[in-house]
Each structure stands twice: as C-alpha cells, then as structure tokens.
Amino acid sequence: MTESRLVSLFALPGLPEIAAGDDLGMLLARALRDERIELRDGDIVAIASKVVAKAEGRAVEISGRADHEGLVTEQSNRVVAERLSAAGTTQVVRSKAGPVMAAAGIDTSNVEGGKVLLLPGDADRSARELRRELAGRTGAHVGVIVTDTASRPWRVGVSDFALGAAGVNVLDDLRGHADSDGRTLKMTVRALADELAGAADLVKDKTLGLPVALIRGLGTYVVQDAAEHDAGRPGDEGAAPLVRDDEDDWFRYGHVEAIRAALGVRTGEVDSPPIDSGVDDLPSRVKRAIRVASAGTSPLSGTAGWVMRPIASGAAVRVTEAQHAAGLVKAPEGAHPMMVATAGLGALLQRLDAALWAEDLRGDHVIDWRPDGLPDHATVTIRLP
C-alpha cells in the first residue's frame, strides 16, 4: 500500500511592516510565539523577497520612468525580450539575481511613493542568515525559501518561485529511478523549491499583509545537518541550481530579439513592437522591419548601395539604388561592381525577409533588371502568413 502524505500550509500573521535594518529572524520568532506556533524540525518557512529586500534596505528613490528603466538595465545581465507600452519600455531580462524576470524583478507595489524595491542582493545568503537566526532562537532545524513572483513562458498568469533557499533540497532528481511501471526515468528533475514556493503562495497574501507561510509535512526535503550553515554543502547549494545556464537555454531570446541579434541589431537601436499587438497597424510593422533590415551589420558592403521605403500604405516595399551609391560602395579588389551590387541587393532582401518574419509578415520579391545586366530595383509585396 502506498504511504499517504499530509502537508499543511498556513500563513503567519502578526508580522509588522518591515523597515530597513529590521531583524527579520527576531520578528518572525516573535510572531510565531504570539500566535502560539512552535517551529518543528523539518518545517519550511517561505518568505516573500519583498520583506527580505525591505529589511536589507533595497528601496531606491526614482524621479520618473527613465530612472526606472535605467535601474532595470543596471540590474540586468541580458535582455531577453522587450515591448513598448504607453508607460515606456517593458523588458524581460536575465537579472543579476539569476532568474529571467520582467523588469529585473524591480517592484513598485507596497513601496513608499517615489521609490522602487530591488531584489535582495544575494537571496541565498539571506535565506542562510534567516535559517541560522531561526535555529538560534527556536532550536528547530528548518528550511527557508525566499520567494518571488514571475510570469511563465507559454502560460498565462504568474506563479511564485524560489529566488533563494537554505536547508532545502531545491531539486528532486528522479533520473535513474523506476516509475510505477518499472521503466527507468531519464529526464525527470523536479523543481522542488519552486513547487514549495508556489504552494506557499496559496496561503500568503500581499493584500492582507501575510508575506510568510509555514509548510509542514515535507521534512524529508529539509537538510537535517542544521548545525552547519555554510554555502555550497551537498544538498544545500541554495536556489542557484534552479537557474538554467545560458549555454543550456534553448530560449535565450524572444523571437523578435533572436532575429535582431542574428542581424546584428543592438538592443535599443530600433524601437520594439508594442505590448498590445492590436494597436500595431501594417504600415508601422513594415516600417519597423525596414529599420531592422537596414540597421545592424551585414557581411556584404553592397547592401549600403540600396535603400528601402514602404509604398502603397505599407502593402509593399520598394528597394532602389541609393543616391550616389557608386561613391558609397566600392567593389573589393578583384570584384566586379555589378556582382557587388547584385549580391548586396540579394543580401538586403534576405535581411528584410527575416525582419518581416519577426513582425509576423511575409514578403514576395521581384527584381527588375537593366539592359546591362545590373539590378535596377526590387519590389517586395507584403502578405500575411
């Protein structure tokens, strides 16, 4: 007979509004005592990163949207995707904290006016310190998870995940184990700490001032040698193992950003599409594709000899020889100018095809030729896929 499991989750009331410099361990221990809750070995404390960040003084004053976007850049390692809205540019980035998040996890809710809240500087360290403090005050060997909220690719809505952890096995590697039919599992690695964070969020409530939850009944996932609180011990490496390395990330960029990166377009060189695709008309999409195809870098100098412009209200693109193109583009030694011009036009049309694809458009191109064999111009008819 399969052993049943009973897991209990409950929010911890009684925690005051947190300010910079507050002793979270002491405040949690006091709230537990006031609520007559006794921590037990194997309990897991899930605490919102916002509370940790406030105690660590991570609130920053800003004077406007430009400051906010500057902070996002400062707290980011790489832009994954970005879109425009009426309020400005929204970016999904690989944050310096590790996870891929919108706006690098910078929070504006429940923060004093004129300020925003950065993520904790090192959420794993914060979790270790809180675990050590709780062990010292209560004598219980517990796990600690610092949680945050993020949206998810391919799914609507947000969910909590483990930003930092201490004393908890964050991954449950089932590879090599047999399933109920006796087949060997080859791929299954459960994101255990994220599942715990998501479960805890069912009882936490930011609107009611309940940022902490206690999970009971899953002590098997808590590291039991609680006398040690050093980073990097086997089974207690913090939340870092949950973050997929760039080289293993199949989805490093959004589809628009992947095309732009391949064409050598730098972040911010061309405006991003709007968040609401419904407000983006055909002429705007075609003009943006032209800017993307014309920007960045091309391996062929001949592309500079041609210019693109939308015609027929964005229903087509005309590609013509640039004014004074002969002076702009010089054939490399040993190359025929006609070949350079022809290759450049072909390369530019291919760049435009790629840029149109990122706008969910397609192009059918026709080249008109001169009697001397040189390309005269090209017309690209735009169509929906």
N, C-alpha and C positions, 0 to 999 in steps of 0.2 A: 504494500500500500504506500502511495506517495505521501510524504510528510507535508502537512499543510503549514502555511506561514501566515502569521498575523502581524501586520505592520500598522503602527499607529503614527499619525501626524497631527500635531497641534501647534497653533500659533502661540507665541509667548507675548502676553500683554504686559503693560506696566513699564515699557522702556520709554524714557523721556526723549524729547527732541535732542538730537546729538549735535554737539558743537565741537569745533576744533580743539584738540587736546584732551577730550574726554577719554576716560579709561573704560573701554568697552567691556573688558573682562569683568571689572568690578560692577558695572551697571547691569550686565547680564546675570551675574551671580546674585545681585540684589533682587532683580526682577523674578528670578527663579524662586528665591527664598520667600518673597512677598506673595507669590502665587502658590506656595507650598508644593513646588515641583522639585523633586530630588533627581539630579542627574545620575544616570546609571552607566556603568561600563558598557560600551557598545552603542550608546546613543550617538546620534549625528546631529550637530547644530548647523542649520543652514541660515546664513545671514546675508541680507542684501548688500551688494557692493556699495550702494549709496551711503549706507550707515557707516561702513568702514572708511569710505573716502571723506565723509564729513569729519569723522574723528581725526583723520590724518591731515586735515586742513587742505584738502584738494580743491576747494572752491576758488574760482578765479573771476575777477571782475572783467567785464567786457563792455564796450560802448556801442556796439552795433553788430550787424551781420558780418561785416568784413573781419572784425575781431574773432567772431565765432568760427568763420571759415579758416582763418589763419591758425587758430588752435587745432582745428581738425588736421590741417597739414602738419603741424608741429608734432601731433600725437600719432602720426601715421608713418608706416614704412612703405606702403604702396597703395595706389588707387586701383580698386577692383572694378568699380563702375561709378558713373556719376550722371545725374539728370538735373535739369533745370526746373525750378518752380517759381511761383510768384515771389516767394520769400528769398530766393537765391539758389545756389547750387547745393544739391544734396549728394554726398559721396558715401559709397560703401568702400571701406578701406581695410587693409591688413593693419590693424592697430599695433602700436608699440607694445601693448599689453599681450599681444599674441593673436587673439581671435579676429576673424573678419567680421566687422560690425559697421553699421551705419554711423557716420559722424564720429568714428573712433570711440564710440561709447560715451561721448560727452553728453551730459544730462542737463536739461533745463527745468524739469518738473520738481516741485517741492524744494526749490532752491531760492534763497533770498534774491529779491529783484536786482537786476543788473549783474548777476553772477551766473556762472555755469559751473558744473561739477565734473572734474576729470575722474577717470577711473583710479583706483588705488595704484600707487607707484609699483608695487610688487604684491599682487593678491595672494600668491603662495606664501610669501613671508608673513603677510598679515594674518593668514589662516594659521600658520605655525605659532605666531605670537599669541593669538587668541586661544588656541588649544592649550598652550602652555599655561596661560593665565587661568583658564577654567580648571585645568588639572590641579593647579596650586590652590585654588580657592574651594574646590569641591571634592578633590580626591578622585574624580571619575576619569576614566580613560575613554575619551570621546573622540569622534571625528568632527572636523569642521569643514564646511564648504562655503566659500564666498560666491554668491550667485549674481548673475546679471541677466538681462533680457535682450534677446535679439530675434530678428526675423529669420526665416529659413528659406533657402532656395527651393523652388518648385512647390512650396506650401504657403498657404495664406495664414496670416496671424503670427504672433510672437510666442516664444517659449523661453523659460529660464534655462540657463546652462551654468556649468561650474567654471567661474573665472579663476578661482583659486581653491586649493584644497590642502588639507593636512590630516594625516592619520586615517585616510580613506583610500581604499583601492579604487582608483578612478577608472580603470579599465578592467573588464572581465573577459580574459582571452580564453575562448572556448575551442580554439583550433586544436585539433588532435583528440578532442573528446568525441564520444559517440552520441548520436541523437537517440530518440526513443525507439527508432527502428534499427539501431546498430550501425548506421552509416557514420563515417568519420567526418566531423565538421572541418572545413578547410578555410573558411573565410570569416566566420563569426567572431567579432570582437565587440562586446557591448560597451557602449559609452556609459558606464555605470554612474559616474558622478553627475553627468548631465541628466540621467533619469531621476536621480535623487533630487537634483535641483528643481526639475520640472514638477515632481511630486510635491515638494515643499511649497511650491508656488500656489498650489491649490488651497492652502490654508493661510499663507501670507497675504497681506492686503495693504498696498501702499496708500489707498484712500482712507483706511481706518487706522493707520499708524501701527501696522503689525509687520515689521520687516524681518522678524526672526521666527523660524519654525524648528520644532524638535521632531526628529524622526526616530522612532523606537521599533525595534524588532529586526533590524538588519545588522546586528553586531558582527556577523560573520564577515562583513566587508570593512570593518574597522581594524586598523593596525593595532595590535594588542601591546606591543612593547612601548607603551606610552611613557616609560621612564626616559626614553630618548626623544628628542625633538629636533634632530638635525635634518637639514635638507638633503634630499637625494638618497635616502636609505631605500633599499629594495622594498617595493610595495608602497612607498610613501614619497613619490617624486613630485608631488603637487599636481596641478592641473596641466602642466606643460605637455605631458604625453598626449593630451586630447587634441592638441593643435597640429594639424597636418602640415608637414614641411612643404615649402614651395615646390620642390622637385617632385613631390608625390601628389601635388594638387592638380587634378585634371581640369579644374575650373578656375584658374588663376584670374581670369578676366571675364567680364560680361561680353556678350557677343559683339557689341559696338566697340568696346575697348580693345578686344582682340584684333579686330580689323584695323583699327587705328594704330595699334602697336606694330602690326605687321607692315603697315605702310610708312612707318617711321614718324607718325604724328605724335608730338609731345602732348602730355596732359595739359589741357587749358589752351592749346594752340587753336582749336576750333570749338565753338560752343557745343555743349552736349544737347541731346534731344530732351524735350520736356518730359517730366514725370507722367503727365496726362497726355497720352498719345492722341486723344480725341481732339486736342486743340492744335495739333500739328498738321497743317494742310500740305498738299502736294508740292506747291512751289517752294515752301520752306524746306521740305525734306530734300528736294532736288538741289537747291542752293547749298545746303549743308554738305551733301555728297560731293558737290563740285569743290567746295573748300577743302574737304578732306583729301580728295584725289590730287588737288593742286599743292597741298601742304606736304610736310614731311620730307622724306628723302627718296630719290629714285636712282637706281644704278646707272641710268642712261641719261646723258646730257641732253639728248634730243627732245626730252619731254618739255624742256623750258622753251622750245620753239613754238609751242602751241598754247592757245587759251581756250577756255570753255565758258559758255554762257547759256543760261536757260532761255528757251523760246517757247512760244505757244502756251504761255501761262504755266510753264513747268512740265508740259506734256512731252517736251523733247529738249535735247542739249545739242548745241552746235559747237563743233570744235574747229577752229580756224587757225591759220598761221599767225603767230604773234607779230605785232608791229616791229619792224627792224629785227626780225628773228635771225636774219643772216649774221647780224652783228652780235647777237646774244649767244648763239650756239656755234661753236667751231668744231669741225669734224676732227677727231683724233688723228694722229699721224697714220697714214696708210688707209684711212677710212674714206669712203665716198660720201659727200654731203647728202646725196639722195638717200643712201642707206641709213645715215644717221637720222634724217628727218622721218623716214618711214618707220624705223624701229622706235623712235621716240613717240610717234603717234600711237603705235600699237601698244606700247607700254602704258601710255596715259589712258587709253581706252580700257585696258585691263584694270588699272587703278580705279577708274570710275566705276567699272562693274563691281568691284569689291566694295567700294563706298556705298553704292546703291543697295547692295545686298544688306548692309548694316542698317539701312533705312527701310528694309522690307520692300524694296523695289527691284525691278529688273530692267535691263536696257538691251535693245536690239540696235546694233550699229551698222551703218552703211558708209563706206568710204567712196568719195568721188575723186577720180584721178585726172591729172593734167595730161595733155598730149605727150609731154616729155617724160612721162612715167612717174613724176612726183605726185604724192598725195596732195590734193587741193584742200579738201575739208572732209569732215565726218559729221554725220547726223545720228544721234542716239535717240531712239524713240523709247519713252518710258512706259512701262507697263507694270501692273500689279502681278505678283506671282500667282 
